[in-house]
């Protein structure tokens, strides 16, 4: 009896990460994956090799033949796989998928989804309704929701339409390990056109990039980093441990920053799929980071030793001038820049405190305890000056009116989601917030702050949908030239 209880799998069901994708960037009809038996056999072989390499300890990926290619080559190859189709017997059908279907008389179960149809229902009407739901409209947002349920991890792609009030899962794809962070980027490696790509950092040290315009993908378009392979005599590349946060440089679009448990930050050259710059000037896990909205060289980084640093990514020789730091205490949970004052940022800690900092000063403008437990969600609105939203492990969502001197509580809500793990705002509507929690019966929700009269009265008059912070062309050119030559690698500090 005791043995049976010990062998039971915990009933885990939570959302560790999520992200809004702005409207109008997704294809109306995403390409659908149709794998040939040869391609499916290759994926199974790769997975089998990974398991053998790691002693069968888990479904984690190791470096394979794709890692020999550039990110551009991987992207093109994955797109070809996604669009491939075939029929009839194939020499690559090592596992006899077609023969199984013929001999058993049972339908092949697709890995992406399983549909059960009741013959009594009107199938034709269902198909029409499903076809309409498949189309992504220009007024739709995507919400990328990392989901962990028992021992499986996935990314669910929701369709959210503010005007219509619709919210549903459009498609999803499986991940090798729990997704800890998500970043969206329009830079498409191997293409001269803008893309619709999401980068995912997991418990696995390898960052995966997925094309959101390809539905039901079984593998990413490319990978950043590798755990190495003893079998193939290949070295490790990139991070050595879990990736906790990602930030895309919207001005230098081929650069993606990642922070890790291994106490390092890597600036990746996405085009080549290689580390461009490695920064190891940390004494604890790097938990959160963010590129400046107008200064492409400025990177804000928070670590678990309570220190926040702002790096000038152009500086590579003088250690004393490469960053400025603030010791805020506790563990830094989240950081974000102000879009309305280029010198200001906010940082939250595991002690429930928020610090409001001017980078020109040595101490915060103010520090205040806003929650009883760690603040896991932090959104400083880019379109509503002074509106700060916070979410916490204490289960509450709060909205604050902040300035240089203080933070005043405007709104408080308990969405009854257990521990709130993450918080994000809609790019077009800052009053629409998405939250992820750990309650088994409810772990994802979208909340409209304007349903509250006080929030509407205080903040709606400040809403400026056309506000865009301006980046100096001179600063951009200088940062571009400097970062092309830069390479910080403090390997001696390990």
C-alpha positions as a printed NumPy array, in Angstrom:
array([[  0.   ,   0.   ,   0.   ],
       [  2.794,   2.393,   0.943],
       [  4.73 ,   1.459,  -2.181],
       [  1.779,   2.301,  -4.415],
       [  1.488,   5.731,  -2.856],
       [  5.182,   6.415,  -3.343],
       [  4.93 ,   5.533,  -7.038],
       [  2.027,   7.9  ,  -7.674],
       [  2.791,  10.796, -10.047],
       [  2.007,  14.203,  -8.496],
       [ -0.962,  15.935, -10.047],
       [  0.901,  18.954, -11.417],
       [ -0.857,  21.523, -13.597],
       [  0.49 ,  25.073, -13.879],
       [  1.486,  27.896, -16.261],
       [  5.095,  29.043, -15.669],
       [  5.309,  31.512, -18.572],
       [  3.209,  33.364, -21.119],
       [  3.459,  36.157, -23.675],
       [  1.181,  38.279, -25.86 ],
       [  1.976,  38.574, -29.579],
       [  0.888,  41.783, -31.265],
       [ -1.869,  41.795, -33.854],
       [ -1.299,  41.493, -37.569],
       [  1.968,  39.52 , -37.564],
       [  0.577,  35.978, -37.811],
       [ -0.45 ,  34.276, -41.038],
       [ -4.201,  34.022, -41.501],
       [ -3.784,  30.327, -42.295],
       [ -0.632,  28.854, -40.711],
       [  1.155,  26.15 , -42.679],
       [  0.352,  22.684, -41.368],
       [  2.899,  19.961, -40.811],
       [  2.518,  16.86 , -42.937],
       [  5.516,  14.62 , -42.261],
       [  6.702,  11.896, -44.572],
       [  7.4  ,   8.552, -42.895],
       [ 11.104,   9.214, -43.485],
       [ 10.983,  12.524, -41.619],
       [  9.008,  11.008, -38.743],
       [ 11.519,   8.162, -38.55 ],
       [ 14.36 ,  10.693, -38.432],
       [ 12.735,  12.512, -35.497],
       [ 12.265,   9.221, -33.64 ],
       [ 15.875,   8.249, -34.338],
       [ 17.105,  11.594, -33.048],
       [ 15.037,  11.185, -29.882],
       [ 16.348,   7.649, -29.409],
       [ 19.929,   8.891, -29.757],
       [ 19.234,  11.578, -27.172],
       [ 17.892,   9.036, -24.704],
       [ 20.877,   6.763, -25.219],
       [ 23.243,   9.712, -24.762],
       [ 21.64 ,  10.68 , -21.45 ],
       [ 21.176,   7.172, -20.136],
       [ 17.421,   7.257, -20.684],
       [ 16.96 ,   9.78 , -17.876],
       [ 14.434,  11.941, -19.707],
       [ 13.136,  13.29 , -22.955],
       [ 15.834,  15.922, -23.228],
       [ 17.587,  16.877, -26.448],
       [ 21.311,  16.641, -27.075],
       [ 23.333,  17.96 , -29.95 ],
       [ 22.523,  16.205, -33.2  ],
       [ 23.212,  16.682, -36.875],
       [ 21.227,  19.936, -37.014],
       [ 23.753,  21.6  , -34.723],
       [ 26.353,  21.333, -37.466],
       [ 24.322,  23.724, -39.589],
       [ 23.868,  27.452, -39.161],
       [ 20.613,  28.735, -37.717],
       [ 19.657,  29.81 , -41.224],
       [ 20.144,  26.296, -42.549],
       [ 18.11 ,  24.831, -39.71 ],
       [ 15.302,  27.269, -40.34 ],
       [ 15.109,  26.404, -44.02 ],
       [ 15.29 ,  22.683, -43.314],
       [ 12.516,  22.836, -40.727],
       [ 10.288,  24.791, -43.109],
       [ 10.858,  22.174, -45.787],
       [  9.921,  19.474, -43.293],
       [  6.769,  21.342, -42.309],
       [  5.639,  21.637, -45.884],
       [  6.646,  18.111, -46.916],
       [  3.954,  15.609, -47.86 ],
       [  3.988,  12.08 , -49.167],
       [  1.959,   8.95 , -49.687],
       [  2.557,   5.328, -50.419],
       [  5.335,   3.104, -49.112],
       [  8.58 ,   4.903, -48.365],
       [ 12.075,   3.484, -47.963],
       [ 12.373,   5.658, -44.87 ],
       [  9.356,   4.027, -43.224],
       [ 11.594,   2.161, -40.798],
       [  8.87 ,   1.841, -38.186],
       [  6.157,   0.657, -40.585],
       [  3.595,   3.366, -39.844],
       [  1.711,   2.785, -43.076],
       [  1.803,  -1.   , -42.679],
       [  0.515,  -0.662, -39.113],
       [ -2.488,   1.275, -40.333],
       [ -3.274,  -1.383, -42.945],
       [ -2.701,  -4.429, -40.72 ],
       [ -4.383,  -3.25 , -37.544],
       [ -7.301,  -1.556, -39.167],
       [ -6.91 ,   1.225, -36.562],
       [ -6.434,   4.852, -37.529],
       [ -3.024,   6.43 , -36.999],
       [ -3.1  ,   8.748, -33.985],
       [ -1.646,  12.136, -34.881],
       [  0.861,  13.433, -32.356],
       [ -0.535,  16.958, -32.46 ],
       [ -4.163,  16.381, -31.59 ],
       [ -6.872,  13.774, -31.159],
       [-10.468,  14.482, -32.17 ],
       [-13.432,  12.313, -31.195],
       [-16.453,  12.802, -33.425],
       [-19.973,  11.871, -32.41 ],
       [-21.705,  10.469, -35.545],
       [-25.008,  11.894, -34.312],
       [-23.701,  15.442, -34.562],
       [-23.821,  17.568, -37.659],
       [-20.296,  17.01 , -38.924],
       [-20.646,  19.495, -41.751],
       [-21.555,  22.331, -39.378],
       [-18.676,  21.354, -37.101],
       [-16.231,  21.518, -39.971],
       [-17.46 ,  24.978, -40.978],
       [-17.109,  26.225, -37.399],
       [-13.651,  24.707, -37.006],
       [-12.519,  26.162, -40.315],
       [-13.606,  29.632, -39.169],
       [-11.718,  29.215, -35.881],
       [ -8.585,  28.171, -37.782],
       [ -8.343,  31.549, -39.521],
       [ -6.284,  34.139, -37.625],
       [ -7.774,  37.591, -38.175],
       [ -5.837,  40.903, -38.201],
       [ -7.717,  41.873, -35.024],
       [ -6.548,  38.722, -33.179],
       [ -3.735,  38.571, -30.662],
       [ -1.844,  35.361, -30.082],
       [ -1.155,  34.473, -26.46 ],
       [  1.669,  31.984, -26.022],
       [  1.04 ,  29.961, -22.873],
       [  3.638,  27.601, -21.455],
       [  1.823,  24.716, -19.796],
       [  3.131,  21.948, -17.551],
       [  0.835,  19.04 , -16.728],
       [  2.282,  16.129, -14.791],
       [  5.381,  15.041, -16.719],
       [  4.536,  16.753, -20.024],
       [  5.324,  20.306, -21.151],
       [  3.796,  22.19 , -24.067],
       [  3.269,  25.599, -25.622],
       [ -0.378,  26.452, -26.229],
       [ -1.075,  29.107, -28.849],
       [ -4.292,  30.901, -27.895],
       [ -6.333,  33.194, -30.107],
       [ -7.564,  36.242, -28.208],
       [ -9.898,  38.817, -29.719],
       [-10.672,  41.764, -27.474],
       [-13.544,  43.059, -29.621],
       [-15.29 ,  39.704, -29.994],
       [-14.493,  38.469, -26.489],
       [-13.095,  35.191, -27.835],
       [-10.317,  33.117, -26.259],
       [ -9.425,  29.584, -27.366],
       [ -6.452,  27.331, -28.138],
       [ -5.627,  27.446, -31.845],
       [ -2.843,  24.861, -31.73 ],
       [ -0.022,  23.657, -29.496],
       [  3.297,  21.857, -29.623],
       [  5.243,  19.651, -27.238],
       [  8.397,  20.836, -25.48 ],
       [ 11.315,  18.791, -24.107],
       [ 11.08 ,  20.356, -20.628],
       [  9.071,  22.996, -18.705],
       [  9.092,  26.409, -20.462],
       [ 10.468,  29.007, -18.036],
       [ 10.454,  32.03 , -20.35 ],
       [  9.186,  33.093, -23.774],
       [ 10.224,  35.903, -26.095],
       [  8.742,  36.953, -29.432],
       [ 10.868,  38.222, -32.321],
       [ 10.243,  39.142, -35.914],
       [ 13.804,  38.261, -36.972],
       [ 13.642,  35.103, -39.06 ],
       [ 17.062,  33.419, -39.48 ],
       [ 17.709,  32.488, -43.084],
       [ 15.081,  34.86 , -44.479],
       [ 15.198,  38.461, -45.671],
       [ 11.586,  38.957, -44.54 ],
       [ 10.111,  39.532, -41.103],
       [  8.906,  36.42 , -39.344],
       [  6.674,  35.35 , -36.488],
       [  9.077,  33.504, -34.207],
       [  9.064,  32.671, -30.519],
       [ 12.141,  31.739, -28.497],
       [ 11.636,  29.474, -25.489],
       [ 13.96 ,  28.954, -22.545],
       [ 13.428,  25.742, -20.607],
       [ 14.868,  23.675, -17.775],
       [ 16.992,  22.334, -20.611],
       [ 19.964,  24.69 , -21.362],
       [ 19.209,  24.759, -25.101],
       [ 17.021,  27.633, -26.356],
       [ 14.562,  26.612, -29.061],
       [ 13.08 ,  28.876, -31.76 ],
       [  9.662,  28.015, -33.174],
       [  7.912,  29.423, -36.241],
       [  4.424,  30.393, -35.097],
       [  3.242,  30.39 , -38.704],
       [  3.776,  26.617, -38.814],
       [  1.059,  24.648, -37.051],
       [  1.586,  21.401, -35.12 ],
       [  5.395,  21.527, -35.291],
       [  7.248,  18.526, -33.912],
       [ 10.616,  20.311, -33.759],
       [ 11.891,  23.911, -33.662],
       [ 13.23 ,  25.778, -36.668],
       [ 16.576,  26.081, -34.896],
       [ 18.331,  25.705, -31.538],
       [ 20.679,  28.056, -29.731],
       [ 23.259,  26.077, -27.792],
       [ 23.971,  22.406, -27.254],
       [ 24.517,  20.074, -24.336],
       [ 27.196,  18.32 , -26.359],
       [ 27.519,  14.687, -27.315],
       [ 30.105,  12.205, -26.071],
       [ 28.952,   9.744, -28.689],
       [ 29.613,  12.179, -31.536],
       [ 32.556,  13.912, -29.817],
       [ 30.906,  17.301, -29.934],
       [ 31.522,  20.055, -27.357],
       [ 28.959,  21.917, -25.297],
       [ 27.839,  25.286, -26.621],
       [ 26.055,  28.103, -24.801],
       [ 24.516,  27.733, -21.365],
       [ 25.235,  24.895, -18.949],
       [ 21.959,  25.047, -17.027],
       [ 18.324,  26.186, -17.23 ],
       [ 17.503,  29.407, -19.115],
       [ 15.459,  31.711, -16.876],
       [ 14.811,  34.753, -19.081],
       [ 15.109,  36.048, -22.646],
       [ 15.119,  39.525, -24.185],
       [ 15.201,  40.397, -27.882],
       [ 16.982,  43.551, -29.037],
       [ 14.381,  45.285, -31.2  ],
       [ 16.978,  47.645, -32.678],
       [ 19.755,  45.11 , -33.339],
       [ 17.352,  42.41 , -34.477],
       [ 19.859,  39.565, -34.798],
       [ 20.697,  39.801, -31.07 ],
       [ 18.859,  37.785, -28.371],
       [ 19.937,  37.929, -24.707],
       [ 19.523,  35.001, -22.334],
       [ 20.111,  34.664, -18.587],
       [ 20.728,  31.342, -16.881],
       [ 21.092,  29.401, -13.662],
       [ 24.745,  28.993, -14.703],
       [ 25.347,  32.625, -13.616],
       [ 25.903,  33.995, -17.101],
       [ 24.293,  36.154, -19.767],
       [ 24.753,  35.284, -23.43 ],
       [ 24.069,  37.614, -26.336],
       [ 23.255,  35.312, -29.23 ],
       [ 23.783,  36.051, -32.91 ],
       [ 20.563,  34.455, -34.109],
       [ 21.594,  34.548, -37.767],
       [ 24.579,  32.295, -37.11 ],
       [ 23.103,  30.469, -34.112],
       [ 26.223,  31.17 , -32.032],
       [ 27.082,  33.107, -28.847],
       [ 28.17 ,  36.631, -29.803],
       [ 29.048,  37.848, -26.31 ],
       [ 29.236,  36.04 , -22.975],
       [ 29.087,  37.931, -19.672],
       [ 29.961,  36.058, -16.476],
       [ 30.115,  38.873, -13.941],
       [ 27.529,  37.392, -11.605],
       [ 27.726,  35.63 ,  -8.249],
       [ 24.295,  33.995,  -8.448],
       [ 21.646,  32.807, -10.914],
       [ 20.623,  35.356, -13.548],
       [ 16.857,  35.448, -13.183],
       [ 15.659,  38.391, -15.291],
       [ 16.915,  40.744, -18.006],
       [ 15.639,  43.364, -20.44 ],
       [ 17.086,  45.443, -23.273],
       [ 16.411,  49.184, -23.085],
       [ 13.501,  50.301, -25.324],
       [ 15.52 ,  53.139, -26.938],
       [ 19.189,  52.474, -26.114],
       [ 20.148,  49.275, -27.928],
       [ 23.422,  48.9  , -26.033],
       [ 21.86 ,  49.009, -22.526],
       [ 20.96 ,  45.68 , -20.91 ],
       [ 19.257,  45.534, -17.492],
       [ 20.005,  42.322, -15.549],
       [ 18.793,  41.065, -12.156],
       [ 20.292,  38.112, -10.272],
       [ 19.457,  36.044,  -7.203],
       [ 22.07 ,  37.777,  -5.043],
       [ 19.837,  40.867,  -4.975],
       [ 21.993,  42.85 ,  -7.399],
       [ 20.719,  44.672, -10.481],
       [ 23.232,  45.691, -13.148],
       [ 22.981,  47.813, -16.267],
       [ 25.547,  46.74 , -18.866],
       [ 26.84 ,  48.855, -21.712],
       [ 27.216,  46.128, -24.317],
       [ 29.616,  48.31 , -26.307],
       [ 32.191,  48.211, -23.513],
       [ 34.478,  45.206, -23.611],
       [ 37.819,  46.173, -22.055],
       [ 37.383,  48.275, -18.913],
       [ 35.535,  46.168, -16.342],
       [ 34.854,  49.129, -14.073],
       [ 32.938,  50.98 , -16.792],
       [ 31.133,  48.042, -18.405],
       [ 28.248,  48.133, -15.918],
       [ 26.662,  49.983, -13.022],
       [ 25.066,  48.056, -10.164],
       [ 22.603,  48.426,  -7.275],
       [ 22.384,  46.021,  -4.342],
       [ 18.647,  45.883,  -3.602],
       [ 18.609,  42.862,  -1.26 ],
       [ 16.74 ,  39.579,  -1.478],
       [ 16.508,  37.884,  -4.874],
       [ 15.643,  39.914,  -7.948],
       [ 12.518,  38.41 ,  -9.555],
       [ 11.667,  40.778, -12.422],
       [ 13.021,  43.985, -13.985],
       [ 11.603,  46.366, -16.592],
       [ 12.51 ,  49.734, -18.082],
       [ 10.296,  52.808, -18.112],
       [  9.152,  53.829, -21.599],
       [  8.42 ,  57.357, -20.4  ],
       [ 11.766,  58.154, -18.762],
       [ 14.846,  56.586, -20.367],
       [ 16.792,  56.746, -17.08 ],
       [ 14.279,  54.846, -14.924],
       [ 13.609,  51.167, -14.27 ],
       [ 11.711,  49.068, -11.719],
       [ 12.823,  45.83 , -10.075],
       [ 10.906,  43.388,  -7.871],
       [ 12.228,  40.932,  -5.293],
       [ 11.297,  37.717,  -3.509],
       [ 10.646,  39.826,  -0.399],
       [  7.599,  41.434,  -2.007],
       [  9.372,  44.748,  -2.577],
       [  9.555,  46.967,  -5.658],
       [ 12.436,  49.387,  -6.19 ],
       [ 12.151,  52.4  ,  -8.506],
       [ 15.61 ,  53.424,  -9.733],
       [ 17.155,  56.283, -11.673],
       [ 20.339,  54.961, -13.321],
       [ 22.046,  58.315, -12.694],
       [ 21.816,  57.836,  -8.918],
       [ 23.406,  55.315,  -6.564],
       [ 20.242,  54.551,  -4.594],
       [ 16.588,  53.879,  -5.546],
       [ 14.221,  56.833,  -5.762],
       [ 11.937,  54.725,  -3.57 ],
       [ 11.573,  51.181,  -2.282],
       [  8.293,  49.798,  -1.029],
       [  6.793,  46.477,   0.077],
       [  3.889,  45.933,  -2.308],
       [  3.148,  42.234,  -1.661],
       [  3.493,  39.686,   1.13 ],
       [  5.514,  37.253,  -1.01 ],
       [  7.746,  37.309,  -4.083],
       [  6.613,  39.514,  -6.951],
       [  6.64 ,  37.245, -10.003],
       [  4.88 ,  39.593, -12.438],
       [  5.916,  43.186, -13.17 ],
       [  4.48 ,  45.312, -16.001],
       [  5.23 ,  49.028, -16.29 ],
       [  2.902,  50.237, -19.034],
       [  4.411,  51.73 , -22.173],
       [  1.165,  53.496, -23.131],
       [ -0.203,  54.635, -19.753],
       [  2.292,  56.752, -17.845],
       [  2.694,  55.7  , -14.214],
       [  0.598,  52.498, -14.389],
       [  2.436,  49.607, -12.744],
       [  0.854,  46.141, -12.494],
       [  2.267,  43.548, -10.108],
       [  1.424,  39.896,  -9.459],
       [  2.689,  37.752,  -6.63 ],
       [  2.996,  34.306,  -5.138],
       [  0.59 ,  35.608,  -2.502],
       [ -2.114,  35.105,  -5.152],
       [ -2.986,  38.746,  -5.768],
       [ -2.864,  41.13 ,  -8.71 ],
       [ -2.383,  44.825,  -7.885],
       [ -2.289,  48.007,  -9.976],
       [ -0.315,  51.024,  -8.76 ],
       [  0.003,  54.678,  -9.686],
       [  3.702,  55.463,  -9.409],
       [  5.921,  58.496,  -9.78 ],
       [  9.384,  59.567,  -8.598],
       [  8.343,  59.621,  -4.963],
       [  5.905,  56.818,  -4.195],
       [  3.512,  54.083,  -5.323],
       [ -0.214,  54.378,  -4.58 ],
       [ -2.523,  51.359,  -4.708],
       [ -5.383,  51.766,  -7.197],
       [ -6.705,  48.225,  -7.603],
       [ -6.383,  44.811,  -5.966],
       [ -7.809,  41.468,  -7.068],
       [ -7.452,  37.827,  -6.116],
       [ -8.114,  35.916,  -9.375],
       [ -8.1  ,  32.628,  -7.396],
       [ -5.363,  30.983,  -9.443],
       [ -3.145,  29.876,  -6.574],
       [  0.434,  31.111,  -6.812],
       [  0.624,  33.561,  -9.73 ],
       [  3.636,  32.625, -11.816],
       [  3.621,  35.227, -14.596],
       [  1.94 ,  38.389, -15.858],
       [  1.852,  40.085, -19.276],
       [ -0.069,  42.966, -20.9  ],
       [ -1.657,  43.104, -24.343],
       [  0.518,  45.207, -26.72 ],
       [ -2.483,  47.138, -28.083],
       [ -4.57 ,  47.319, -24.912],
       [ -2.527,  47.884, -21.73 ],
       [ -5.615,  47.32 , -19.57 ],
       [ -5.904,  43.706, -20.742],
       [ -3.664,  41.458, -18.629],
       [ -2.929,  37.728, -18.916],
       [ -1.928,  35.738, -15.836],
       [ -0.595,  32.231, -15.26 ],
       [ -1.007,  30.348, -11.974],
       [ -0.648,  26.93 , -10.388],
       [ -4.21 ,  26.068,  -9.371],
       [ -5.108,  22.767, -11.056],
       [ -8.655,  23.873, -11.9  ],
       [ -7.696,  27.374, -13.063],
       [ -4.189,  28.343, -14.099],
       [ -4.707,  30.837, -16.949],
       [ -6.907,  33.924, -17.204],
       [ -7.234,  37.234, -19.07 ],
       [ -8.465,  40.213, -17.029],
       [ -9.797,  43.56 , -18.269],
       [ -8.77 ,  46.248, -15.767],
       [-11.287,  48.703, -17.212],
       [-14.061,  46.614, -15.678],
       [-13.07 ,  48.424, -12.484],
       [-14.338,  52.024, -12.307],
       [-11.422,  53.28 , -10.221],
       [ -8.817,  51.993, -12.696],
       [-10.824,  53.479, -15.553],
       [-11.116,  56.877, -13.877],
       [ -7.441,  57.096, -12.887],
       [ -5.675,  55.664, -15.912],
       [ -7.948,  55.782, -18.958],
       [ -7.406,  59.571, -19.45 ],
       [ -3.64 ,  58.885, -19.632],
       [ -3.937,  56.179, -22.295],
       [ -1.869,  57.143, -25.352],
       [ -2.011,  54.303, -27.921],
       [  0.265,  56.198, -30.302],
       [  3.086,  56.744, -27.818],
       [  6.384,  55.299, -29.068],
       [  9.715,  56.041, -27.337],
       [ 12.241,  57.336, -29.876],
       [ 15.699,  55.833, -30.324],
       [ 18.487,  58.173, -31.453],
       [ 19.882,  57.233, -34.865],
       [ 23.346,  58.187, -33.638],
       [ 23.074,  55.881, -30.624],
       [ 21.796,  53.062, -32.839],
       [ 24.66 ,  53.387, -35.336],
       [ 27.226,  53.55 , -32.533],
       [ 25.754,  50.501, -30.79 ],
       [ 25.594,  48.532, -34.043],
       [ 29.244,  49.171, -34.88 ],
       [ 30.442,  48.49 , -31.344],
       [ 28.477,  45.275, -30.861],
       [ 29.698,  43.904, -34.179],
       [ 33.247,  44.035, -32.747],
       [ 32.42 ,  43.235, -29.113],
       [ 33.116,  39.944, -27.376],
       [ 33.079,  39.739, -23.576],
       [ 34.161,  36.306, -22.389],
       [ 35.16 ,  36.147, -18.748],
       [ 35.915,  32.428, -18.793],
       [ 38.609,  32.902, -16.142],
       [ 35.928,  33.992, -13.681],
       [ 34.209,  30.601, -13.67 ]])
